[in-house]
Amino acid sequence: MIEVWPGARRFEGGAEGVATLHAFSFGGHYDPGNVGFGLLSACNEEALDVGAGFAEHPHRDTEIVTWVLDGELEHRDAEGNSALLGAGGLQVLSAAGGVRHSERNAGPGPLRFLQMWLHPDAYGGTPRYTALPAPLPPGPGLRVLATGAEPAAPATAAPGGAPAPLRQRAATLHGARPDTASDTALPDAPYLYVHLARGALTLVEGTRTAALGAGDAARVTDARGVRARTEGPAEYLVWEMHARPSYG
């Protein structure tokens, strides 16, 4: 089953210099029918003015995955990690037993990024940070950007090194940046979450089709033989998830 969630349906939030679009219940926005999908508990699109950001704040027991769409994102955390990521950069912060971090727009122009929160498969432990400056060049097919599966599939691993590690064995994040018309097979999984950042995309499952525009997302349950088709350049992320959260 493919269910399209238009980008315009997202809840608008934010603060001074920050505009946020929430795909799920988040903070002061509560929708009991939309608290997550599969292992995802948040998918926020953030737009930050020059110099704006989020002051140091705590997290725990969450995998925080950030994909930079435009501009330059500066990350700093209490573990001593710091990074400056441009468009196309990926970072994964495993909050584990507790971490404090800050994020801000350190570039000369607007910053836009997608931040996704994932339930870990174990709680506690030591925080971990991974940054990949440019893991997804334009081209055909999917690439693995982050995964908790062991071992990561070397044939599809992001160039320039291994995918970023996740503390969730049942989840893998794929990315695609086709630069021309494409027809790509998506993984079979109980839960697929597809977010289209740029371009236009059509999902095909048997005789059913679903069209997505930039900012739209699709939630696919019991995915079998789903294909992603584009007519030109596009950029999209695909979460492949084989479980729901466990709190035991």
C-alpha positions in Angstrom: 0.0 0.0 0.0 1.3 3.4 -1.0 0.1 6.5 0.9 1.2 9.9 -0.3 1.6 12.7 2.3 1.8 16.0 0.4 4.4 18.4 1.6 1.7 21.1 2.1 0.1 18.8 4.7 3.1 19.2 7.1 2.7 21.1 10.3 4.4 24.5 10.3 6.5 25.5 13.3 9.8 27.2 14.2 11.2 30.1 16.1 13.1 33.4 15.3 15.1 32.8 12.1 13.9 29.2 11.9 11.0 27.8 9.9 10.1 24.1 10.3 7.9 21.7 8.5 7.0 18.6 10.6 5.9 15.3 8.8 4.9 13.7 12.2 3.7 14.8 15.6 6.6 16.9 17.1 7.0 19.2 20.1 3.9 21.2 20.7 2.2 19.7 17.7 0.4 16.4 18.6 -1.6 14.3 16.1 -2.5 10.9 17.7 -2.9 9.4 14.2 0.5 10.5 13.0 3.1 9.8 15.6 5.6 8.0 13.3 6.0 5.4 10.6 7.9 2.2 11.0 11.0 3.2 13.1 10.8 6.9 12.2 9.5 9.3 14.8 10.4 12.6 13.1 11.1 14.0 9.6 11.6 17.8 9.9 12.5 20.1 7.1 14.4 23.1 8.6 15.1 26.5 7.0 17.5 28.7 8.9 18.4 32.3 8.2 22.1 33.3 8.2 23.5 33.0 11.7 20.3 31.3 13.1 20.2 27.9 14.7 19.5 25.7 17.7 21.5 26.4 20.9 23.0 23.5 22.8 20.3 21.1 23.8 20.1 17.4 25.0 19.1 14.2 23.3 19.1 10.6 24.3 18.2 7.2 22.8 17.6 8.5 19.3 19.4 8.2 16.0 19.5 11.7 14.5 20.1 11.7 10.7 20.6 15.0 8.9 20.7 15.6 5.1 21.8 19.0 4.0 19.8 20.3 1.0 21.2 23.9 0.6 23.7 26.1 2.5 26.2 25.1 5.2 25.3 23.4 8.5 27.6 23.7 11.5 27.4 20.9 14.1 29.0 20.9 17.5 28.5 18.6 20.4 29.7 18.1 24.0 31.7 15.0 23.0 34.1 17.3 21.1 32.8 16.6 17.6 32.4 19.5 15.1 31.7 19.6 11.4 30.7 22.0 8.7 28.6 20.3 6.0 27.5 21.7 2.7 24.7 20.7 0.4 24.6 16.9 -0.1 26.3 16.3 3.3 25.0 13.7 5.7 25.5 13.3 9.4 24.4 10.7 12.0 24.4 11.5 15.7 23.7 8.5 17.8 22.5 10.1 21.1 22.7 6.8 23.0 22.8 7.4 26.8 22.8 11.2 26.4 24.5 13.9 24.4 24.2 17.7 24.0 24.7 19.4 20.6 24.1 22.6 18.7 23.4 23.3 15.1 23.4 26.6 13.2 23.6 28.2 9.8 27.3 29.0 9.4 27.2 30.0 5.7 26.6 33.2 3.8 23.2 32.3 2.6 20.0 30.4 3.7 20.4 26.9 5.1 17.9 24.1 4.5 18.2 20.6 5.8 16.1 17.5 6.4 16.4 15.9 9.9 15.1 12.5 10.7 14.8 10.7 14.0 15.0 7.0 14.2 14.3 4.6 17.2 17.4 2.6 18.1 17.3 -1.1 18.8 19.1 -0.8 22.1 19.1 2.0 24.7 21.9 3.6 26.6 25.6 3.4 25.6 28.1 5.9 24.4 27.2 8.7 21.9 28.7 8.5 18.4 28.9 11.0 15.5 29.6 10.4 11.8 29.8 13.0 9.0 29.9 12.2 5.3 30.6 15.4 3.3 29.5 14.1 -0.1 28.2 10.5 -0.1 25.8 10.8 -3.1 27.0 12.0 -6.5 24.6 12.3 -9.3 23.9 9.1 -11.2 21.6 6.1 -11.6 20.4 3.8 -8.8 20.2 3.8 -5.0 23.2 4.1 -2.7 23.3 3.1 1.0 24.0 6.2 3.0 23.5 4.8 6.6 22.7 1.4 7.9 22.6 -0.8 11.0 22.6 -4.0 9.0 25.7 -6.1 9.2 27.6 -6.2 6.9 26.8 -3.2 4.7 26.4 -4.1 1.1 29.7 -3.1 -0.5 28.3 -2.9 -4.0 25.9 -0.1 -3.1 27.8 1.6 -0.3 28.2 5.4 -0.6 31.5 6.3 -2.4 34.4 7.7 -0.3 34.0 5.2 2.5 31.5 3.0 4.3 27.9 4.1 5.0 27.3 5.9 8.3 26.5 3.4 11.1 23.1 3.3 12.8 22.2 1.8 16.1 19.2 0.1 14.5 19.8 -3.2 12.7 16.4 -3.1 11.1 16.9 0.2 9.2 18.9 1.4 6.2 18.8 4.8 4.6 19.2 4.9 0.8 19.7 7.9 -1.4 19.2 8.6 -5.1 20.2 11.6 -7.3 19.3 10.6 -10.9 20.5 13.2 -13.4 18.2 12.0 -16.2 15.2 9.8 -16.7 15.4 6.7 -14.4 13.6 3.6 -13.3 14.9 2.2 -10.0 13.8 -0.8 -8.0 13.3 0.0 -4.3 13.9 -2.5 -1.5 11.2 -4.9 -0.4 10.4 -4.2 3.2 7.5 -4.0 5.7 8.0 -0.2 5.8 9.4 2.2 3.2 9.5 5.9 3.7 10.3 7.9 0.6 11.0 11.7 0.8 11.4 13.6 -2.4 13.6 16.7 -2.0 13.8 17.8 -5.6 12.2 17.0 -9.0 9.3 14.8 -9.6 8.9 11.1 -8.9 6.3 8.4 -9.6 6.1 5.3 -7.5 4.8 2.1 -9.2 3.6 -1.0 -7.4 1.9 -3.5 -9.7 -0.9 -1.5 -11.5 -0.9 1.2 -8.8 1.0 4.5 -9.2 1.6 7.5 -7.0 3.0 10.9 -8.1 5.2 13.0 -5.8 6.4 16.5 -6.1 9.2 18.2 -4.2 8.5 18.1 -0.4 6.1 15.2 -0.7 6.6 11.8 1.0 5.2 8.4 0.5 4.6 5.8 3.3 4.6 2.3 1.8 3.6 -0.8 3.9 4.4 -4.3 2.9 6.4 -3.0 -0.1 7.0 -5.6 -2.9 8.4 -4.8 -6.3 8.0 -1.0 -5.9 9.8 1.1 -8.5 10.7 4.8 -8.5 10.5 6.5 -11.9 11.7 10.0 -12.8 11.6 11.9 -16.1 14.6 14.1 -15.3 16.9 15.1 -12.4 15.7 14.4 -8.9 16.9 13.8 -5.4 15.2 11.5 -2.9 15.8 9.5 0.2 14.4 6.1 1.0 14.1 4.6 4.5 14.0 0.8 4.4 12.6 -0.5 7.7 12.0 -4.1 8.9 10.6 -3.5 12.3 8.5 -1.2 14.5 9.9 0.4 17.8 10.5 -1.9 20.7 10.4 -0.5 24.2 11.2 -3.6 26.1 
